[in-house]
Amino acid sequence: MKSKKLVYIGISAIVALIILIVGVNFLKGINLFHTSNYYFVSYESVTGLNISAPVTANGFKVGQVREMKYEYDNPGHIKVELALDPALKIPEGTVAVLGADLLGTATIALEMPKSTQYAKVGSNLEGRQSGGLMDNVQADLMPGLVAVLPKVDSLLQALTAVVTDPSLHAALDRLDNISADLNVLSSNLAAAAKPLPGVVNQASVTMNNLTDMSERLDSLSATVNRLPLEQTMANVESVSANLKELTAQLQSKDSSLGMLVNDPGLYNNLNATVASLDSLIVDVKRQPKRYLKFSVF
C-alpha cells in the first residue's frame, strides 16, 4: 500500500512539475507543443531585449526570442536564440535587426533579401543593432538644435536689451498716461451724452415740421398744376411777339416811330424850341411890361 502511495505521489509531482514548466513557458509566450526552427544571432548589447520578445518580418510576428546567453568564448557579445515559424524560409543574407521602441522595449526585425538560397536551420544569422526611436530622433534633431542655439542666444540678448531699454519704460509710462486720458474722455463723453434725449426730441419736432412743410409744398404743387399755365404761356408768347414787333418798328427808319426815334432833326428842332422857350421865359421875367399890358377903366 505504501509503495502505491509513493507511486501516486511521484506521478503527481511529475505532473505538477510538467504543468509548472508548461505554464511558465506559456506565460513567457513559448508554446512547448508547437515546433519551431531555431537560429542564432550575436549582438554586442541586448539592452531592453527579453525572453519571448517578438521577432517580426515585414511587421508581422513570425517568432520570438527563445534564449539569451553570454558568449564567454567571444567576450562582449551575447548570443540570442530565435524560435521561428517552421513554415518561414530564411534566405541567405538575412539580417536580424535589434531595435527599441519609444518605451525602450526591444524587438528583432528580420530583413530578408530576395534569394532562392536559404539558410540552414540552426545556423547563425547576421545581427545588426539599430539606434532606437529616441536615438533616431536625437540624430535628426541635434544638428538642427545645434544650428538654432546661437540664434536663440542672439534672440535672448536682443530681448534682454529691449526689456532693459529705458525708452521702453518711458513708453509704458506714456501708455499709462494715455489710458488715464482715455478714462477721462470716456467720463466726459458719458456726461455729454446725458442731454441727448432732449436733442432727440428736438430733432423729432424738427422732422414733424419738415413733414408739415412737405405736405404744404405738395398742396402748393397741386394748386400750381391746376392753374391755366398753357393759356398764360400763350399770352406771354403773344406779348413777347408784340414787343418784338414794336422793337422792330422802333429800329426801322421807315416807320413813324422809327423816324421819331432815329431822326436827328427832330431832336435838334426840339432842342432849339426848348432853347427859344427858355430865352422867352427869361425875357418875360426881365421885361414883363413888354408882354403884359394893363388898362384902367
C-alpha positions in Angstrom: 0.0 0.0 0.0 2.8 2.3 0.9 4.5 1.7 -2.4 1.4 2.6 -4.3 1.0 5.8 -2.4 4.6 6.7 -3.2 4.0 6.0 -6.9 0.9 8.2 -6.9 2.9 10.9 -5.1 5.7 10.7 -7.7 3.3 10.8 -10.6 1.5 13.8 -9.1 4.8 15.6 -8.5 5.9 14.8 -12.1 2.6 16.1 -13.5 2.7 19.2 -11.3 6.3 19.9 -12.5 5.2 19.4 -16.1 2.3 21.7 -15.6 4.6 24.2 -13.9 7.1 24.1 -16.8 4.4 24.4 -19.4 2.7 27.2 -17.5 5.9 29.2 -17.1 6.8 28.9 -20.7 3.2 29.7 -21.7 3.4 32.9 -19.6 6.7 33.6 -21.4 4.9 33.1 -24.7 6.7 29.8 -25.5 4.5 27.0 -26.8 6.2 23.7 -26.0 3.8 21.8 -28.1 4.5 23.9 -31.2 7.6 23.1 -33.3 9.9 25.8 -34.3 13.1 26.3 -36.3 15.9 27.8 -34.3 18.5 30.3 -35.5 21.2 32.2 -33.6 22.2 35.8 -33.7 25.1 37.6 -31.9 24.8 41.1 -30.5 27.2 43.4 -28.6 24.3 44.7 -26.5 20.8 43.4 -25.8 19.5 46.3 -23.7 15.7 46.1 -23.5 15.5 42.7 -25.1 13.7 40.0 -23.1 13.0 36.3 -23.4 9.8 35.8 -25.6 10.4 39.2 -27.3 8.7 39.2 -30.7 10.6 38.5 -33.9 8.9 40.2 -36.9 9.2 40.1 -40.7 7.7 43.0 -42.6 5.9 44.0 -39.4 4.3 40.5 -38.8 5.3 38.3 -35.9 7.0 35.2 -37.1 8.7 34.0 -33.9 10.2 35.0 -30.6 13.3 35.1 -28.6 13.9 31.6 -27.1 17.0 32.2 -25.1 19.9 34.5 -24.5 23.5 33.5 -23.4 26.7 35.4 -22.9 29.4 34.2 -25.2 32.4 33.6 -22.9 34.5 32.5 -25.8 33.7 35.7 -27.6 33.7 38.4 -24.9 31.5 41.4 -25.4 28.8 39.5 -27.3 25.5 37.9 -26.4 24.1 35.0 -28.4 20.4 35.2 -28.9 18.4 32.1 -29.9 15.4 32.7 -32.2 12.5 30.4 -32.4 10.8 31.0 -35.8 7.8 29.5 -37.5 8.9 26.4 -39.4 6.9 27.5 -42.4 9.1 30.5 -42.8 12.1 30.0 -45.0 15.1 32.3 -44.1 17.0 33.4 -47.2 20.8 33.6 -47.0 21.9 37.1 -46.2 19.0 37.8 -43.8 19.8 40.4 -41.2 18.3 40.3 -37.7 18.0 44.0 -36.7 17.7 44.7 -33.0 15.8 47.9 -32.3 13.8 49.5 -29.5 10.6 51.5 -29.4 9.8 54.8 -27.6 9.4 53.0 -24.3 12.7 51.1 -24.6 11.2 47.7 -25.4 13.4 45.9 -27.8 12.3 43.7 -30.7 14.1 41.9 -33.6 13.1 42.6 -37.2 14.2 40.3 -40.0 15.3 42.0 -43.2 15.2 39.2 -45.8 16.6 39.7 -49.2 15.1 38.1 -52.3 17.0 35.0 -52.8 16.4 31.3 -53.6 19.2 30.2 -51.3 18.0 29.6 -47.8 19.9 29.4 -44.5 20.1 26.1 -42.7 18.1 25.6 -39.5 20.3 26.2 -36.5 22.7 28.4 -38.5 23.9 31.9 -37.4 22.3 35.0 -38.9 23.9 38.4 -39.3 22.9 40.7 -36.4 22.7 44.4 -36.5 21.7 46.9 -33.9 19.5 49.8 -34.9 19.5 53.0 -32.9 16.2 53.2 -31.1 13.5 55.7 -31.9 15.0 58.1 -29.4 18.4 57.7 -31.0 16.9 58.4 -34.4 15.1 61.5 -33.1 18.3 62.7 -31.4 20.3 62.1 -34.6 17.7 64.1 -36.6 17.1 66.9 -34.2 20.5 67.5 -32.6 22.1 69.1 -35.8 19.1 71.4 -36.1 19.2 72.3 -32.4 22.9 73.0 -32.6 22.3 75.3 -35.5 19.4 77.1 -33.8 21.0 77.6 -30.4 23.2 80.6 -31.5 20.1 82.2 -33.0 18.2 81.6 -29.8 21.0 83.1 -27.8 21.1 86.2 -30.0 17.3 86.5 -29.7 17.5 86.3 -25.9 20.2 89.0 -25.9 18.0 91.2 -28.1 15.0 90.7 -25.9 17.1 91.5 -22.8 18.3 94.7 -24.5 14.8 95.7 -25.3 13.4 94.9 -21.9 16.2 96.8 -20.1 15.9 99.8 -22.5 14.9 103.0 -20.6 12.8 104.1 -23.5 10.6 101.1 -23.1 9.8 102.1 -19.5 9.1 105.7 -20.7 6.8 104.3 -23.4 4.9 102.3 -20.8 4.6 105.4 -18.7 3.2 107.3 -21.6 0.7 104.4 -22.3 -0.4 104.7 -18.7 -1.0 108.4 -19.2 -2.9 107.8 -22.4 -5.0 105.2 -20.6 -5.8 107.8 -17.9 -6.7 110.4 -20.5 -9.0 107.9 -22.2 -10.8 107.2 -19.0 -11.3 111.0 -18.5 -12.5 111.2 -22.1 -14.9 108.4 -21.5 -16.3 110.1 -18.5 -16.7 113.4 -20.4 -18.5 111.6 -23.2 -20.8 109.9 -20.8 -21.6 113.3 -19.3 -22.1 114.9 -22.7 -24.5 112.0 -23.7 -27.0 112.9 -20.9 -28.7 115.8 -22.8 -29.0 113.6 -25.9 -32.7 112.7 -25.2 -33.6 116.4 -25.4 -31.7 116.7 -28.7 -33.5 113.7 -30.0 -36.9 115.2 -29.0 -35.9 118.5 -30.7 -34.9 116.5 -33.8 -38.3 114.8 -33.7 -40.1 118.2 -33.6 -37.9 119.4 -36.5 -38.8 116.3 -38.5 -42.5 116.9 -37.8 -42.1 120.5 -39.1 -40.4 119.3 -42.2 -43.2 116.8 -42.7 -45.8 119.6 -42.5 -43.7 121.8 -44.9 -43.5 118.9 -47.3 -47.3 118.5 -47.2 -47.7 122.2 -47.8 -45.3 122.0 -50.8 -47.3 119.1 -52.1 -50.5 121.2 -51.8 -48.9 124.2 -53.5 -47.7 121.9 -56.3 -51.2 120.6 -56.7 -52.5 124.2 -56.8 -49.9 125.2 -59.4 -50.8 122.2 -61.5 -54.5 123.4 -61.5 -53.5 126.9 -62.9 -54.1 127.6 -66.6 -50.4 127.6 -67.3 -50.9 126.9 -71.0 -53.1 129.9 -71.6 -50.8 132.0 -69.5 -47.8 130.9 -71.6 -49.7 131.6 -74.8 -50.4 135.2 -73.5 -46.8 135.6 -72.6 -45.8 134.5 -76.1 -48.3 136.9 -77.6 -46.9 139.8 -75.6 -43.4 138.8 -76.5 -44.3 138.8 -80.2 -45.9 142.3 -79.8 -42.8 143.6 -78.0 -40.6 142.2 -80.8 -42.8 143.9 -83.4 -42.7 147.2 -81.5 -38.9 146.9 -81.2 -38.6 146.3 -84.9 -40.7 149.4 -85.7 -38.6 151.5 -83.3 -35.4 150.3 -85.1 -36.8 150.8 -88.6 -36.3 154.2 -90.2 -39.3 153.7 -92.5 -41.9 153.7 -89.7 -43.2 156.7 -87.9 -41.9 155.5 -84.6 -38.5 154.8 -86.2 -38.3 158.2 -87.8 -39.4 159.8 -84.5 -36.7 157.9 -82.6 -33.9 157.8 -85.2 -34.3 161.2 -87.0 -31.7 163.7 -85.5 -33.5 166.7 -87.0 -36.4 166.2 -84.6 -34.0 166.2 -81.7 -32.3 169.3 -83.0 -35.7 171.1 -83.5 -36.9 170.1 -80.1 -33.6 171.3 -78.6 -33.9 174.7 -80.5 -37.5 175.0 -79.4 -36.6 174.4 -75.8 -33.8 176.9 -76.0 -36.1 179.6 -77.5 -38.7 178.9 -74.9 -36.1 179.3 -72.2 -34.9 182.6 -73.7 -38.5 183.8 -73.9 -39.2 182.9 -70.3 -36.0 184.8 -69.2 -37.0 187.8 -71.3 -40.5 187.8 -69.8 -39.1 187.8 -66.3 -36.9 190.7 -67.2 -39.4 192.9 -69.1 -42.8 191.7 -68.2 -44.4 195.0 -69.4 -43.4 194.3 -72.9 -45.7 191.3 -72.9 -48.3 192.2 -70.3 -50.4 195.3 -70.9 -52.8 196.6 -68.2 -55.6 199.1 -68.8 -57.6 201.1 -66.1 -61.3 201.5 -66.6 
